[in-house]
Amino acid sequence: MADALRASGVLVDLDGTLADTAPDMAAAVNRLLVEEGDAPLSFDILRPLVSYGAPSLVTRAFGDDLGESEFERLRQRFLALYERNLCDDTRLFPEFDAVLDRLEALGVPWGVVTNKPGWLTEPLLGALRLSDRAGSIVSGDTLPQRKPHPAPLFMAAEEMGVAASACVYVGDAQRDIEAGRAAGMVTIAAAWGYIPAEENVHDWEADHVASSPGGILSYLSHGNG
């Protein structure tokens, strides 16, 4: 049955695509702001920045005129606070449980390619009980290259035993689409993810745009995002 599908493997980004990590990351930013004597920021301000990681969150919270040493101090403290509460409120996005169950039932391997460092990625996926299910997990520090470089996607496809050209890559940032395209994969833009209001997912030139995770299965079965 898997042979009739439009791809033989599925790779996904983590933050903003597979898992809704924004509640825990925003909480860590706000704990840091309070520690530093500042007022917390609203979730609506922080959510679109999560896919860009700690540097973007720290810059938004404390300004872009920080000295290098002060920025690094705050970044490291943010990461320490986030690590302590890595999966308090983080959950898979709605429908993703069913998507993964269906892929596994069809014998289609899936994996995660993220720019999140491994020391955060691995315990998070473990807490979500996905570590043993994923055919590959490639983190931001697994290789010297990170997305938008295609090397992490090539590695993940190889670990799953699937040709890169037979894989789909799903992500909620332009760099995800650039990486997938460079790896020769079909790309799906995750419109449910952490996308700033000023960005239009259609400008990324993904092969497909999915409004929800179920769109992944829709593409595999019918070619519609």
C-alpha positions as a printed Julia matrix, in Angstrom:
225×3 Matrix{Float64}:
  0.0    0.0    0.0
  2.89   2.35   0.76
  4.1    1.87  -2.8
  1.0    3.69  -4.05
  1.78   6.78  -2.03
  3.47   9.82  -3.5
  6.52   9.57  -1.2
  8.43   6.81   0.56
  9.53   8.82   3.6
  8.41  11.87   5.56
 10.71  14.28   7.38
  9.46  17.09   9.58
 10.8   20.1   11.41
 10.3   20.07  15.19
  9.37  23.46  16.66
  6.25  24.84  15.01
  5.74  21.84  12.74
  5.63  18.61  14.72
  5.38  19.98  18.25
  3.85  23.1   19.73
  6.83  24.09  21.86
  5.95  27.79  22.04
  4.25  27.67  25.47
  7.37  26.33  27.19
  9.81  28.51  25.25
  7.76  31.66  25.85
  7.49  30.8   29.54
 11.28  30.51  29.77
 11.71  33.93  28.13
  9.28  35.49  30.57
 10.95  33.86  33.57
 14.21  35.37  32.38
 12.63  38.8   31.93
 11.27  38.7   35.47
 14.67  37.6   36.8
 16.21  40.62  35.08
 13.61  42.96  36.56
 11.59  43.43  33.37
  7.94  42.85  32.56
  6.97  39.66  30.74
  5.89  39.78  27.12
  2.62  38.5   25.73
  2.5   35.05  24.2
  1.26  36.53  20.92
  4.5   38.52  20.61
  6.77  35.56  21.36
  5.05  32.74  19.49
  6.08  33.76  15.93
  9.74  33.92  17.02
 10.03  30.39  18.36
 11.08  28.8   15.07
 14.03  31.19  14.98
 15.31  29.9   18.3
 16.99  31.41  21.33
 18.8   34.28  19.55
 15.58  35.72  18.18
 13.72  35.35  21.47
 16.48  36.94  23.53
 16.85  39.81  21.07
 13.11  40.52  21.13
 13.05  40.41  24.92
 16.13  42.52  25.61
 16.78  44.52  22.45
 19.26  44.3   19.62
 21.89  46.58  21.14
 23.24  44.09  23.68
 26.96  43.58  23.81
 28.24  40.19  22.77
 29.01  39.0   26.3
 25.69  40.21  27.71
 23.76  38.63  24.87
 25.53  35.32  25.43
 24.88  35.47  29.18
 21.18  35.98  28.6
 21.03  33.33  25.87
 22.67  30.73  28.1
 20.38  31.6   31.0
 17.33  31.33  28.75
 18.44  27.88  27.59
 18.99  26.76  31.18
 15.51  27.92  32.18
 13.97  26.28  29.13
 15.77  22.98  29.74
 14.3   22.81  33.27
 10.74  22.94  31.93
 11.26  21.43  28.5
  7.95  19.65  28.15
  5.54  21.1   30.71
  3.04  22.34  28.15
  4.55  21.16  24.88
  2.31  18.87  22.85
  2.13  17.55  19.31
  0.05  19.78  17.1
 -3.53  18.53  16.67
 -3.81  15.72  14.11
 -0.13  14.79  14.3
 -0.73  11.75  16.49
 -3.05  10.41  13.81
 -0.62  11.34  11.03
  2.25   9.42  12.65
  0.01   6.44  13.42
 -1.11   6.34   9.81
  2.42   6.61   8.41
  3.54   3.75  10.62
  0.53   1.66   9.64
  1.46   2.18   5.99
  5.1    1.3    6.63
  6.29   4.81   5.71
  9.3    5.83   7.81
  9.34   9.32   9.28
 11.98  11.41  10.98
 12.8   14.78  12.47
 15.29  17.32  11.12
 15.62  20.37  13.34
 18.04  23.17  14.08
 17.36  22.68  17.8
 20.51  21.36  19.52
 20.58  17.69  20.33
 20.79  18.2   24.1
 17.31  19.73  23.89
 15.9   17.75  20.96
 16.58  14.3   22.37
 15.02  14.74  25.83
 12.06  16.58  24.31
 11.3   13.8   21.84
 11.81  11.34  24.66
  9.26  13.15  26.8
  6.84  13.09  23.87
  7.5    9.33  23.51
  8.67   9.69  19.93
 12.36   8.8   20.17
 11.86   5.08  19.5
  9.34   5.72  16.74
 11.34   8.12  14.59
 13.41   6.57  11.84
 15.92   9.39  12.13
 16.54  12.39  14.39
 18.98  14.99  13.09
 19.54  17.97  15.35
 21.14  21.33  14.74
 24.51  20.16  16.07
 24.52  16.63  14.6
 26.51  17.86  11.59
 28.64  20.95  10.96
 25.86  22.18   8.63
 22.35  23.22   9.64
 19.28  24.11   7.63
 18.94  25.69   5.11
 21.89  23.48   4.11
 20.55  20.17   2.77
 23.15  17.97   4.5
 20.94  17.21   7.55
 18.09  16.14   5.27
 20.37  13.89   3.24
 21.58  12.29   6.48
 18.05  11.69   7.73
 16.93  10.11   4.45
 19.96   7.82   4.48
 19.27   6.75   8.07
 15.69   5.91   7.12
 16.88   3.94   4.1
 14.98   6.12   1.65
 16.29   8.1   -1.32
 16.15  11.84  -0.64
 14.23  12.33  -3.88
 11.51  10.02  -2.53
 11.01  12.04   0.68
  8.73  14.86   1.71
 10.03  17.57   4.03
  7.56  19.61   6.09
  8.48  22.84   7.85
  7.15  26.16   9.07
 10.02  28.43   7.99
 11.49  29.48   4.67
 14.8   27.83   5.53
 12.96  24.51   5.78
 11.62  24.88   2.27
 15.04  25.96   0.97
 16.68  22.93   2.6
 14.08  20.53   1.26
 14.34  21.93  -2.24
 18.15  21.74  -2.14
 17.89  18.09  -1.09
 15.58  17.3   -4.0
 12.63  16.58  -1.74
  8.99  17.55  -2.17
  8.39  20.44   0.24
  5.28  21.19   2.27
  4.93  24.49   4.12
  3.29  24.05   7.52
  0.89  26.98   7.61
 -0.16  26.07  11.16
  3.32  26.88  12.47
  5.13  29.85  13.96
  4.93  32.21  11.02
  5.31  35.98  11.54
  2.35  38.05  10.4
  4.46  39.83   7.79
  5.42  36.57   6.07
  3.34  34.77   3.45
  3.99  31.03   3.24
  3.18  31.09  -0.46
  6.22  33.31  -1.05
  8.48  30.44   0.05
  7.64  28.55  -3.16
  7.01  25.26  -1.43
  5.55  22.52  -3.57
  2.48  22.48  -1.34
  1.01  24.43   1.57
 -0.87  22.52   4.27
 -3.24  24.28   6.64
 -3.03  21.43   9.17
 -0.93  18.29   9.71
 -3.62  16.23   8.03
 -2.56  17.89   4.81
  0.56  15.7    4.85
 -1.56  12.59   4.45
 -3.73  14.35   1.9
 -0.66  15.06  -0.24
  0.68  11.52   0.11
 -2.62  10.03  -0.96
 -3.93  12.55  -3.47
 -1.23  15.15  -4.15
 -3.19  17.94  -2.47
 -1.74  20.0    0.4
